[in-house]
Amino acid sequence: MRIKVTSVFVNDQEKALQFYTDILGFQKKMDMPAGDFKWLTVVSSEDPDGVELLLEPNDNEAAKTYQEAIYEQGIPATSFVVEDIWQEYERMKKKGVEFTMEPTEAGPVTFAIFDDTCGNLIQLSQAR
């Protein structure tokens, strides 16, 4: 068994697609109509056949409540790994990404947290 798709709730699929591709550097993998929305996934450009991230609409009250609650508590919706967190932090800041936590050492990892502009906090981490 392996993970093929995981999701993050977003309040605007097109805005999320732009952020996750133009700013983070992911590639669009699937873009299919699904009722009023889309089945819209992105993948890492470093692993195009790897796990897909579904940019899932938060058009459900339970999803909105969950998304807003963890955001308000400062809890990241998901986590991405990078090879050089300081380089990625500087690159993303130059593109206007707002970080709620700059790279911080904690045990065997260094991590940072940023706002994805679509209702989520996302964690970046680098193993040391």
MMTF fields as JSON, N, C-alpha, C and O atoms, coordinates in Angstrom:
{
  "mmtfVersion": "1.0.0",
  "mmtfProducer": "UNKNOWN",
  "numBonds": 511,
  "numAtoms": 512,
  "numGroups": 128,
  "numChains": 1,
  "numModels": 1,
  "chainsPerModel": [1],
  "groupsPerChain": [128],
  "chainIdList": ["A"],
  "bondAtomList": [4, 2, 8, 6, 12, 10, 16, 14, 20, 18, 24, 22, 28, 26, 32, 30, 36, 34, 40, 38, 44, 42, 48, 46, 52, 50, 56, 54, 60, 58, 64, 62, 68, 66, 72, 70, 76, 74, 80, 78, 84, 82, 88, 86, 92, 90, 96, 94, 100, 98, 104, 102, 108, 106, 112, 110, 116, 114, 120, 118, 124, 122, 128, 126, 132, 130, 136, 134, 140, 138, 144, 142, 148, 146, 152, 150, 156, 154, 160, 158, 164, 162, 168, 166, 172, 170, 176, 174, 180, 178, 184, 182, 188, 186, 192, 190, 196, 194, 200, 198, 204, 202, 208, 206, 212, 210, 216, 214, 220, 218, 224, 222, 228, 226, 232, 230, 236, 234, 240, 238, 244, 242, 248, 246, 252, 250, 256, 254, 260, 258, 264, 262, 268, 266, 272, 270, 276, 274, 280, 278, 284, 282, 288, 286, 292, 290, 296, 294, 300, 298, 304, 302, 308, 306, 312, 310, 316, 314, 320, 318, 324, 322, 328, 326, 332, 330, 336, 334, 340, 338, 344, 342, 348, 346, 352, 350, 356, 354, 360, 358, 364, 362, 368, 366, 372, 370, 376, 374, 380, 378, 384, 382, 388, 386, 392, 390, 396, 394, 400, 398, 404, 402, 408, 406, 412, 410, 416, 414, 420, 418, 424, 422, 428, 426, 432, 430, 436, 434, 440, 438, 444, 442, 448, 446, 452, 450, 456, 454, 460, 458, 464, 462, 468, 466, 472, 470, 476, 474, 480, 478, 484, 482, 488, 486, 492, 490, 496, 494, 500, 498, 504, 502, 508, 506],
  "bondOrderList": [1, 1, 1, 1, 1, 1, 1, 1, 1, 1, 1, 1, 1, 1, 1, 1, 1, 1, 1, 1, 1, 1, 1, 1, 1, 1, 1, 1, 1, 1, 1, 1, 1, 1, 1, 1, 1, 1, 1, 1, 1, 1, 1, 1, 1, 1, 1, 1, 1, 1, 1, 1, 1, 1, 1, 1, 1, 1, 1, 1, 1, 1, 1, 1, 1, 1, 1, 1, 1, 1, 1, 1, 1, 1, 1, 1, 1, 1, 1, 1, 1, 1, 1, 1, 1, 1, 1, 1, 1, 1, 1, 1, 1, 1, 1, 1, 1, 1, 1, 1, 1, 1, 1, 1, 1, 1, 1, 1, 1, 1, 1, 1, 1, 1, 1, 1, 1, 1, 1, 1, 1, 1, 1, 1, 1, 1, 1],
  "groupList": [{"groupName": "MET", "atomNameList": ["N", "CA", "C", "O"], "elementList": ["N", "C", "C", "O"], "formalChargeList": [0, 0, 0, 0], "bondAtomList": [1, 0, 2, 1, 3, 2], "bondOrderList": [1, 1, 2], "singleLetterCode": "M", "chemCompType": "L-PEPTIDE LINKING"}, {"groupName": "ARG", "atomNameList": ["N", "CA", "C", "O"], "elementList": ["N", "C", "C", "O"], "formalChargeList": [0, 0, 0, 0], "bondAtomList": [1, 0, 2, 1, 3, 2], "bondOrderList": [1, 1, 2], "singleLetterCode": "R", "chemCompType": "L-PEPTIDE LINKING"}, {"groupName": "ILE", "atomNameList": ["N", "CA", "C", "O"], "elementList": ["N", "C", "C", "O"], "formalChargeList": [0, 0, 0, 0], "bondAtomList": [1, 0, 2, 1, 3, 2], "bondOrderList": [1, 1, 2], "singleLetterCode": "I", "chemCompType": "L-PEPTIDE LINKING"}, {"groupName": "LYS", "atomNameList": ["N", "CA", "C", "O"], "elementList": ["N", "C", "C", "O"], "formalChargeList": [0, 0, 0, 0], "bondAtomList": [1, 0, 2, 1, 3, 2], "bondOrderList": [1, 1, 2], "singleLetterCode": "K", "chemCompType": "L-PEPTIDE LINKING"}, {"groupName": "VAL", "atomNameList": ["N", "CA", "C", "O"], "elementList": ["N", "C", "C", "O"], "formalChargeList": [0, 0, 0, 0], "bondAtomList": [1, 0, 2, 1, 3, 2], "bondOrderList": [1, 1, 2], "singleLetterCode": "V", "chemCompType": "L-PEPTIDE LINKING"}, {"groupName": "THR", "atomNameList": ["N", "CA", "C", "O"], "elementList": ["N", "C", "C", "O"], "formalChargeList": [0, 0, 0, 0], "bondAtomList": [1, 0, 2, 1, 3, 2], "bondOrderList": [1, 1, 2], "singleLetterCode": "T", "chemCompType": "L-PEPTIDE LINKING"}, {"groupName": "SER", "atomNameList": ["N", "CA", "C", "O"], "elementList": ["N", "C", "C", "O"], "formalChargeList": [0, 0, 0, 0], "bondAtomList": [1, 0, 2, 1, 3, 2], "bondOrderList": [1, 1, 2], "singleLetterCode": "S", "chemCompType": "L-PEPTIDE LINKING"}, {"groupName": "PHE", "atomNameList": ["N", "CA", "C", "O"], "elementList": ["N", "C", "C", "O"], "formalChargeList": [0, 0, 0, 0], "bondAtomList": [1, 0, 2, 1, 3, 2], "bondOrderList": [1, 1, 2], "singleLetterCode": "F", "chemCompType": "L-PEPTIDE LINKING"}, {"groupName": "ASN", "atomNameList": ["N", "CA", "C", "O"], "elementList": ["N", "C", "C", "O"], "formalChargeList": [0, 0, 0, 0], "bondAtomList": [1, 0, 2, 1, 3, 2], "bondOrderList": [1, 1, 2], "singleLetterCode": "N", "chemCompType": "L-PEPTIDE LINKING"}, {"groupName": "ASP", "atomNameList": ["N", "CA", "C", "O"], "elementList": ["N", "C", "C", "O"], "formalChargeList": [0, 0, 0, 0], "bondAtomList": [1, 0, 2, 1, 3, 2], "bondOrderList": [1, 1, 2], "singleLetterCode": "D", "chemCompType": "L-PEPTIDE LINKING"}, {"groupName": "GLN", "atomNameList": ["N", "CA", "C", "O"], "elementList": ["N", "C", "C", "O"], "formalChargeList": [0, 0, 0, 0], "bondAtomList": [1, 0, 2, 1, 3, 2], "bondOrderList": [1, 1, 2], "singleLetterCode": "Q", "chemCompType": "L-PEPTIDE LINKING"}, {"groupName": "GLU", "atomNameList": ["N", "CA", "C", "O"], "elementList": ["N", "C", "C", "O"], "formalChargeList": [0, 0, 0, 0], "bondAtomList": [1, 0, 2, 1, 3, 2], "bondOrderList": [1, 1, 2], "singleLetterCode": "E", "chemCompType": "L-PEPTIDE LINKING"}, {"groupName": "ALA", "atomNameList": ["N", "CA", "C", "O"], "elementList": ["N", "C", "C", "O"], "formalChargeList": [0, 0, 0, 0], "bondAtomList": [1, 0, 2, 1, 3, 2], "bondOrderList": [1, 1, 2], "singleLetterCode": "A", "chemCompType": "L-PEPTIDE LINKING"}, {"groupName": "LEU", "atomNameList": ["N", "CA", "C", "O"], "elementList": ["N", "C", "C", "O"], "formalChargeList": [0, 0, 0, 0], "bondAtomList": [1, 0, 2, 1, 3, 2], "bondOrderList": [1, 1, 2], "singleLetterCode": "L", "chemCompType": "L-PEPTIDE LINKING"}, {"groupName": "TYR", "atomNameList": ["N", "CA", "C", "O"], "elementList": ["N", "C", "C", "O"], "formalChargeList": [0, 0, 0, 0], "bondAtomList": [1, 0, 2, 1, 3, 2], "bondOrderList": [1, 1, 2], "singleLetterCode": "Y", "chemCompType": "L-PEPTIDE LINKING"}, {"groupName": "GLY", "atomNameList": ["N", "CA", "C", "O"], "elementList": ["N", "C", "C", "O"], "formalChargeList": [0, 0, 0, 0], "bondAtomList": [1, 0, 2, 1, 3, 2], "bondOrderList": [1, 1, 2], "singleLetterCode": "G", "chemCompType": "PEPTIDE LINKING"}, {"groupName": "PRO", "atomNameList": ["N", "CA", "C", "O"], "elementList": ["N", "C", "C", "O"], "formalChargeList": [0, 0, 0, 0], "bondAtomList": [1, 0, 2, 1, 3, 2], "bondOrderList": [1, 1, 2], "singleLetterCode": "P", "chemCompType": "L-PEPTIDE LINKING"}, {"groupName": "TRP", "atomNameList": ["N", "CA", "C", "O"], "elementList": ["N", "C", "C", "O"], "formalChargeList": [0, 0, 0, 0], "bondAtomList": [1, 0, 2, 1, 3, 2], "bondOrderList": [1, 1, 2], "singleLetterCode": "W", "chemCompType": "L-PEPTIDE LINKING"}, {"groupName": "CYS", "atomNameList": ["N", "CA", "C", "O"], "elementList": ["N", "C", "C", "O"], "formalChargeList": [0, 0, 0, 0], "bondAtomList": [1, 0, 2, 1, 3, 2], "bondOrderList": [1, 1, 2], "singleLetterCode": "C", "chemCompType": "L-PEPTIDE LINKING"}],
  "groupTypeList": [0, 1, 2, 3, 4, 5, 6, 4, 7, 4, 8, 9, 10, 11, 3, 12, 13, 10, 7, 14, 5, 9, 2, 13, 15, 7, 10, 3, 3, 0, 9, 0, 16, 12, 15, 9, 7, 3, 17, 13, 5, 4, 4, 6, 6, 11, 9, 16, 9, 15, 4, 11, 13, 13, 13, 11, 16, 8, 9, 8, 11, 12, 12, 3, 5, 14, 10, 11, 12, 2, 14, 11, 10, 15, 2, 16, 12, 5, 6, 7, 4, 4, 11, 9, 2, 17, 10, 11, 14, 11, 1, 0, 3, 3, 3, 15, 4, 11, 7, 5, 0, 11, 16, 5, 11, 12, 15, 16, 4, 5, 7, 12, 2, 7, 9, 9, 5, 18, 15, 8, 13, 2, 10, 13, 6, 10, 12, 1],
  "groupIdList": [1, 2, 3, 4, 5, 6, 7, 8, 9, 10, 11, 12, 13, 14, 15, 16, 17, 18, 19, 20, 21, 22, 23, 24, 25, 26, 27, 28, 29, 30, 31, 32, 33, 34, 35, 36, 37, 38, 39, 40, 41, 42, 43, 44, 45, 46, 47, 48, 49, 50, 51, 52, 53, 54, 55, 56, 57, 58, 59, 60, 61, 62, 63, 64, 65, 66, 67, 68, 69, 70, 71, 72, 73, 74, 75, 76, 77, 78, 79, 80, 81, 82, 83, 84, 85, 86, 87, 88, 89, 90, 91, 92, 93, 94, 95, 96, 97, 98, 99, 100, 101, 102, 103, 104, 105, 106, 107, 108, 109, 110, 111, 112, 113, 114, 115, 116, 117, 118, 119, 120, 121, 122, 123, 124, 125, 126, 127, 128],
  "secStructList": [7, 7, 7, 7, 3, 3, 3, 3, 3, 3, 1, 7, 2, 2, 2, 2, 2, 2, 0, 0, 0, 0, 0, 6, 7, 7, 3, 3, 3, 3, 3, 3, 3, 3, 6, 6, 3, 3, 3, 3, 3, 3, 3, 7, 6, 6, 7, 6, 6, 1, 7, 3, 3, 3, 3, 3, 3, 7, 7, 1, 2, 2, 2, 2, 2, 2, 2, 2, 2, 2, 2, 2, 6, 6, 7, 7, 1, 3, 3, 3, 3, 7, 1, 7, 2, 2, 2, 2, 2, 2, 2, 2, 2, 2, 6, 6, 7, 7, 3, 3, 3, 3, 3, 3, 3, 3, 6, 6, 3, 3, 3, 3, 3, 3, 3, 7, 1, 1, 1, 7, 3, 3, 3, 3, 3, 3, 3, 7],
  "xCoordList": [0.837, 0.0, 0.888, 1.932, 0.464, 1.203, 0.248, -0.893, 0.671, -0.158, -0.043, 1.063, -1.169, -1.188, -1.626, -1.046, -2.673, -3.211, -3.472, -3.989, -3.114, -3.502, -4.059, -3.851, -4.756, -5.406, -5.162, -4.809, -5.363, -5.364, -6.582, -6.793, -7.386, -8.549, -8.096, -7.188, -8.725, -8.412, -9.707, -10.736, -9.652, -10.855, -11.014, -12.018, -10.038, -10.113, -9.16, -7.942, -9.706, -8.867, -7.922, -6.762, -8.38, -7.511, -6.378, -5.234, -6.698, -5.668, -4.659, -3.453, -5.171, -4.294, -3.391, -2.197, -3.952, -3.139, -2.018, -0.876, -2.33, -1.305, -0.22, 0.968, -0.61, 0.359, 1.232, 2.457, 0.603, 1.346, 2.24, 3.232, 1.905, 2.759, 3.746, 4.955, 3.249, 4.118, 5.054, 6.205, 4.584, 5.394, 6.172, 7.38, 5.477, 6.145, 6.896, 7.842, 6.485, 7.202, 6.658, 7.307, 5.473, 4.857, 4.336, 4.245, 3.999, 3.438, 1.999, 1.663, 1.146, -0.228, -0.224, 0.426, -0.946, -1.008, -2.385, -2.48, -3.443, -4.806, -5.649, -5.507, -6.524, -7.437, -8.698, -8.833, -9.628, -10.851, -12.076, -12.058, -13.141, -14.376, -14.874, -14.783, -15.399, -15.989, -17.154, -17.008, -18.3, -19.445, -19.172, -18.778, -19.381, -19.145, -17.671, -17.302, -16.832, -15.416, -14.575, -15.053, -13.341, -12.421, -11.736, -11.602, -11.307, -10.346, -9.012, -8.578, -8.371, -7.2, -6.034, -6.046, -5.021, -3.876, -2.583, -2.471, -1.617, -0.261, 0.696, 0.372, 1.891, 2.945, 4.258, 4.402, 5.196, 6.529, 7.192, 7.12, 7.832, 8.57, 9.763, 10.305, 10.172, 11.262, 10.806, 11.634, 9.487, 8.934, 7.551, 6.539, 7.506, 6.224, 5.311, 4.113, 5.838, 4.996, 4.743, 4.23, 5.101, 4.944, 3.559, 2.6, 3.47, 2.207, 1.633, 2.338, 0.332, -0.37, -1.014, -1.516, -0.994, -1.665, -2.937, -2.883, -4.082, -5.376, -5.685, -5.72, -5.908, -6.319, -7.839, -8.567, -8.291, -9.695, -10.501, -10.129, -11.607, -12.422, -12.987, -13.419, -12.98, -13.522, -14.996, -15.447, -15.734, -17.132, -18.078, -19.29, -17.558, -18.326, -18.119, -16.989, -19.196, -19.067, -18.088, -17.353, -18.066, -17.119, -15.687, -14.809, -15.447, -14.112, -13.693, -12.562, -14.601, -14.301, -13.983, -13.019, -14.8, -14.595, -13.241, -12.501, -12.921, -11.639, -10.481, -9.539, -10.563, -9.49, -9.269, -8.131, -10.337, -10.214, -9.684, -8.879, -10.132, -9.718, -8.227, -7.538, -7.725, -6.297, -5.433, -4.334, -5.931, -5.197, -5.083, -3.998, -6.206, -6.212, -5.315, -4.757, -5.169, -4.315, -2.847, -1.983, -2.566, -1.187, -0.695, 0.513, -1.622, -1.255, -1.17, -2.14, -0.039, 0.069, -0.855, -1.057, -1.415, -2.299, -1.515, -2.022, -0.278, 0.585, 2.028, 2.302, 2.944, 4.367, 5.083, 4.807, 5.997, 6.833, 8.288, 8.682, 9.086, 10.515, 11.314, 10.947, 12.397, 13.3, 14.739, 15.037, 15.619, 17.042, 17.755, 18.594, 17.418, 18.078, 17.008, 16.55, 16.614, 15.484, 15.76, 14.847, 17.007, 17.305, 17.249, 16.76, 17.735, 17.668, 16.207, 15.82, 15.408, 13.991, 13.247, 12.406, 13.545, 12.94, 13.217, 12.304, 14.46, 14.822, 14.161, 13.675, 14.141, 13.517, 12.034, 11.52, 11.356, 9.924, 9.612, 8.635, 10.425, 10.213, 10.323, 9.554, 11.276, 11.424, 10.199, 9.931, 9.454, 8.235, 7.003, 5.88, 7.206, 6.118, 5.413, 4.372, 5.954, 5.327, 5.491, 6.57, 4.389, 4.413, 4.654, 3.896, 5.706, 6.047, 5.55, 5.703, 4.96, 4.558, 5.658, 5.66, 6.6, 7.763, 8.937, 8.854, 10.024, 11.218, 11.866, 11.504, 12.822, 13.457, 13.968, 14.691, 13.56, 13.846, 14.303, 13.678, 15.391, 15.879, 15.051, 14.754, 14.685, 13.947, 14.353, 13.903, 15.198, 15.672, 16.426, 17.32, 16.072, 16.814, 16.361, 16.837, 15.444, 14.958, 15.001, 15.035, 14.998, 14.781, 13.486, 13.299, 12.589, 11.32, 10.907, 11.361, 10.033, 9.46, 7.991, 7.593, 7.188, 5.764, 5.373, 5.744, 4.607, 4.155, 2.671, 2.06, 2.1, 0.693, 0.577, 1.259, -0.289, -0.413, -1.406, -1.686, -1.938, -2.89, -4.256, -5.123, -4.472, -5.735, -6.367, -7.18, -5.977, -6.584, -5.766, -6.263, -4.498, -3.69, -2.334, -1.752, -1.858, -0.457, 0.201, -0.366, 1.393, 2.132, 3.5, 4.116, 3.98, 5.296, 6.318, 6.042, 7.484, 8.651, 9.589, 9.731, 10.23, 11.208, 12.413, 12.341, 13.505, 14.771, 15.396, 15.601, 15.694, 16.402, 17.842, 18.433, 18.42, 19.822, 20.664, 21.885],
  "yCoordList": [-1.168, 0.0, 1.239, 1.27, 2.25, 3.506, 4.668, 4.466, 5.848, 7.04, 7.549, 7.729, 7.781, 8.317, 9.777, 10.599, 10.098, 11.461, 11.848, 11.052, 13.058, 13.651, 15.025, 15.516, 15.65, 16.902, 18.0, 17.756, 19.212, 20.39, 21.195, 21.407, 21.642, 22.45, 23.833, 24.409, 24.364, 25.713, 26.473, 25.884, 27.787, 28.588, 29.116, 29.756, 28.857, 29.286, 28.396, 28.537, 27.49, 26.525, 27.189, 26.788, 28.179, 28.815, 29.593, 29.542, 30.309, 31.036, 30.05, 30.294, 28.93, 27.907, 27.322, 27.131, 27.034, 26.479, 27.441, 27.022, 28.704, 29.698, 29.734, 29.749, 29.746, 29.802, 28.551, 28.644, 27.392, 26.139, 25.859, 25.142, 26.412, 26.215, 27.376, 27.15, 28.605, 29.761, 30.092, 30.468, 29.959, 30.336, 29.14, 29.23, 28.025, 26.877, 26.014, 25.316, 26.056, 25.299, 23.907, 23.123, 23.585, 22.307, 22.334, 23.399, 21.175, 21.061, 20.583, 19.745, 21.13, 20.647, 19.233, 18.96, 18.328, 16.928, 16.601, 16.096, 16.876, 16.584, 17.852, 18.649, 18.021, 19.164, 18.705, 18.865, 18.125, 17.569, 18.164, 18.4, 18.405, 18.881, 17.866, 16.655, 18.382, 17.541, 18.333, 18.968, 18.294, 19.084, 20.562, 20.989, 21.345, 22.791, 23.149, 24.312, 22.17, 22.429, 21.558, 21.123, 21.306, 20.492, 19.465, 19.651, 18.373, 17.47, 18.035, 17.786, 18.795, 19.581, 19.172, 19.421, 18.539, 18.094, 18.682, 19.027, 18.783, 19.192, 18.155, 17.411, 18.113, 17.203, 17.965, 19.036, 17.404, 17.98, 17.853, 16.802, 18.917, 18.845, 17.9, 17.434, 17.619, 16.686, 15.232, 14.324, 15.004, 13.649, 13.654, 13.47, 13.864, 14.015, 12.793, 12.918, 11.629, 10.436, 10.112, 9.042, 11.031, 10.815, 11.18, 11.243, 11.417, 11.74, 13.027, 14.021, 12.985, 14.169, 14.907, 14.29, 16.235, 17.069, 17.603, 18.384, 17.18, 17.635, 18.993, 19.137, 19.985, 21.316, 21.267, 21.607, 20.841, 20.501, 21.698, 22.346, 21.995, 23.14, 22.954, 21.861, 24.022, 23.953, 24.362, 25.057, 23.94, 24.318, 23.57, 23.577, 22.948, 22.184, 22.867, 23.193, 23.08, 23.791, 23.112, 23.791, 21.784, 21.069, 21.367, 21.557, 21.409, 21.696, 23.124, 23.354, 24.07, 25.47, 25.623, 26.291, 25.0, 25.091, 24.514, 25.12, 23.341, 22.695, 23.577, 23.834, 24.036, 24.848, 26.118, 26.452, 26.814, 28.054, 27.798, 28.575, 26.718, 26.423, 26.109, 26.625, 25.267, 24.942, 26.135, 26.315, 26.951, 28.157, 29.094, 29.579, 29.339, 30.237, 29.724, 30.521, 28.411, 27.826, 27.772, 27.366, 28.187, 28.183, 26.813, 26.582, 25.887, 24.524, 24.394, 24.695, 23.955, 23.758, 22.653, 21.641, 22.867, 21.879, 20.691, 19.571, 20.949, 19.884, 20.352, 21.477, 19.488, 19.803, 19.341, 18.262, 20.161, 19.839, 19.828, 20.612, 18.947, 18.909, 19.598, 19.563, 20.217, 20.89, 20.511, 20.095, 20.661, 20.354, 21.452, 21.167, 22.718, 23.859, 24.852, 25.664, 24.782, 25.585, 27.077, 27.853, 27.509, 28.942, 29.469, 30.575, 28.703, 29.115, 29.213, 30.173, 28.218, 28.214, 29.357, 30.008, 29.599, 30.702, 32.043, 32.843, 32.274, 33.536, 33.645, 34.713, 32.544, 32.547, 32.888, 33.709, 32.257, 32.469, 33.869, 34.482, 34.384, 35.75, 36.754, 37.713, 36.541, 37.447, 37.422, 38.392, 36.321, 36.199, 36.682, 36.561, 37.225, 37.805, 36.869, 37.227, 35.679, 34.735, 35.254, 35.691, 35.196, 35.632, 34.437, 33.467, 34.519, 33.477, 33.887, 35.038, 32.947, 33.2, 32.743, 33.099, 31.945, 31.514, 31.343, 30.591, 32.038, 31.853, 30.524, 29.927, 30.044, 28.757, 28.702, 29.582, 27.634, 27.454, 26.02, 25.076, 25.863, 24.52, 23.915, 24.571, 22.65, 21.922, 20.461, 19.737, 20.033, 18.656, 18.394, 19.158, 17.324, 16.951, 17.665, 17.338, 18.638, 19.337, 20.836, 21.345, 21.53, 22.964, 23.148, 22.547, 23.98, 24.162, 25.622, 26.423, 25.946, 27.282, 27.098, 26.032, 28.133, 28.061, 29.29, 30.417, 29.042, 30.134, 30.022, 28.969, 31.136, 31.234, 30.989, 31.642, 30.045, 29.722, 30.622, 30.379, 31.643, 32.609, 32.006, 32.7, 30.74, 30.06, 29.461, 28.54, 30.002, 29.573, 28.616, 28.088, 28.379, 27.386, 27.916, 28.796, 27.356, 27.469, 26.182, 25.098, 26.306, 25.158, 25.168, 26.224, 23.995, 23.884, 23.418, 22.519, 24.02, 23.55, 22.942, 23.467, 21.849, 21.29, 20.733, 20.338, 20.717, 20.183, 19.37, 19.882, 18.12, 17.304, 17.756, 18.142, 17.705, 18.086, 16.847, 16.938],
  "zCoordList": [0.0, 0.0, 0.0, 0.652, -0.734, -0.752, -0.927, -1.344, -0.628, -0.764, -2.19, -2.699, -2.835, -4.202, -4.22, -4.93, -3.419, -3.386, -1.934, -1.15, -1.594, -0.326, -0.663, -1.772, 0.264, -0.104, 0.91, 2.063, 0.437, 1.277, 0.828, -0.366, 1.807, 1.472, 1.04, 1.639, 0.002, -0.481, -0.692, -1.021, -0.5, -0.669, -2.092, -2.402, -2.958, -4.36, -5.156, -5.048, -5.948, -6.66, -7.666, -7.76, -8.408, -9.403, -8.74, -9.193, -7.674, -6.923, -6.339, -6.357, -5.819, -5.252, -6.325, -6.094, -7.5, -8.587, -8.951, -9.14, -9.048, -9.374, -8.3, -8.625, -7.035, -5.948, -5.926, -5.85, -5.993, -5.876, -7.082, -6.957, -8.245, -9.417, -9.58, -9.643, -9.648, -9.907, -8.755, -8.982, -7.536, -6.374, -5.816, -5.596, -5.589, -4.978, -5.989, -5.623, -7.255, -8.274, -8.558, -9.25, -8.032, -8.359, -9.793, -10.404, -10.323, -11.674, -11.582, -10.745, -12.461, -12.517, -13.065, -14.075, -12.406, -12.839, -13.409, -14.528, -12.669, -13.121, -13.036, -12.108, -14.015, -14.032, -14.75, -15.963, -13.969, -14.554, -13.862, -12.654, -14.632, -14.004, -12.977, -13.183, -11.87, -10.819, -10.225, -9.181, -10.888, -10.446, -10.64, -11.725, -9.589, -9.666, -9.548, -9.71, -9.27, -9.043, -9.97, -11.018, -9.595, -10.393, -9.502, -8.293, -10.133, -9.508, -9.975, -11.1, -9.104, -9.47, -8.584, -7.378, -9.186, -8.4, -8.939, -10.115, -8.049, -8.4, -7.858, -6.932, -8.453, -8.003, -7.943, -8.533, -7.231, -7.172, -8.536, -9.172, -8.981, -10.247, -10.112, -11.115, -8.874, -8.619, -8.651, -8.72, -8.601, -8.575, -9.239, -8.562, -10.565, -11.259, -11.199, -11.457, -10.869, -10.717, -9.247, -8.92, -8.377, -6.939, -6.438, -7.208, -5.153, -4.499, -5.074, -5.248, -5.366, -5.869, -4.706, -3.766, -4.777, -3.785, -4.42, -5.37, -3.894, -4.377, -3.769, -2.547, -4.616, -4.17, -4.051, -4.983, -2.887, -2.677, -2.195, -1.217, -2.879, -2.464, -1.061, -0.697, -0.283, 1.075, 1.075, 1.986, 0.074, -0.101, 0.84, 0.627, 1.842, 2.808, 4.162, 4.526, 4.9, 6.19, 7.137, 7.855, 7.15, 8.017, 7.579, 8.42, 6.272, 5.752, 6.113, 6.541, 5.94, 6.273, 7.753, 8.128, 8.584, 10.032, 10.425, 11.2, 9.886, 10.165, 9.691, 10.44, 8.441, 7.868, 8.696, 9.025, 9.027, 9.793, 11.205, 11.718, 11.827, 13.205, 13.296, 14.176, 12.394, 12.507, 12.097, 12.621, 11.16, 10.779, 11.987, 12.306, 12.649, 13.813, 14.934, 15.688, 15.055, 16.08, 15.651, 16.429, 14.399, 13.911, 13.499, 13.436, 13.213, 12.854, 11.33, 10.635, 10.809, 9.36, 8.864, 9.536, 7.668, 7.054, 6.505, 6.45, 6.1, 5.579, 5.662, 6.081, 5.264, 5.356, 4.095, 3.572, 3.619, 2.469, 2.91, 3.773, 2.323, 2.647, 1.555, 0.38, 1.955, 1.028, 1.367, 2.486, 0.393, 0.597, 1.379, 2.233, 1.083, 1.719, 2.142, 1.338, 3.404, 3.869, 3.819, 3.539, 4.086, 4.048, 2.623, 2.39, 1.685, 0.279, -0.176, -0.842, 0.186, -0.191, 0.492, -0.129, 1.746, 2.5, 1.802, 1.597, 1.447, 0.778, -0.599, -0.969, -1.359, -2.69, -2.579, -3.339, -1.634, -1.475, -0.952, -1.383, -0.029, 0.477, -0.66, -0.717, -1.569, -2.717, -3.619, -4.328, -3.599, -4.4, -3.629, -4.119, -2.433, -1.66, -0.7, -0.149, -0.485, 0.441, 1.869, 2.268, 2.632, 4.022, 4.93, 4.918, 5.706, 6.668, 8.048, 8.456, 8.756, 10.141, 11.092, 12.27, 10.566, 11.349, 10.396, 9.425, 10.675, 9.848, 10.215, 11.229, 9.411, 9.716, 11.163, 11.632, 11.839, 13.259, 13.493, 13.011, 14.233, 14.549, 15.674, 16.672, 15.49, 16.52, 16.432, 15.544, 17.345, 17.306, 16.009, 15.647, 15.308, 14.099, 12.821, 11.734, 12.939, 11.749, 11.937, 13.058, 10.811, 10.785, 10.015, 8.957, 10.541, 9.857, 9.852, 10.669, 8.909, 8.774, 8.414, 7.943, 8.635, 8.327, 7.518, 7.846, 6.441, 5.591, 5.286, 5.466, 4.818, 4.447, 2.943, 2.154, 2.542, 1.111, 0.371, -0.803, 1.022, 0.465, 0.164, -0.367, 0.486, 0.173, 1.426, 1.346, 2.599, 3.846, 4.686, 5.681, 4.297, 5.004, 5.432, 4.799, 6.514, 6.871, 6.399, 6.539, 5.842, 5.327, 5.971, 6.112, 6.364, 6.97, 5.949, 5.155, 5.965, 5.217, 6.231, 7.335, 5.877, 6.803, 6.071, 4.908, 6.782, 6.285, 7.413, 8.514, 7.142, 8.127, 8.199, 7.191, 9.42, 9.565, 9.658, 9.785]
}
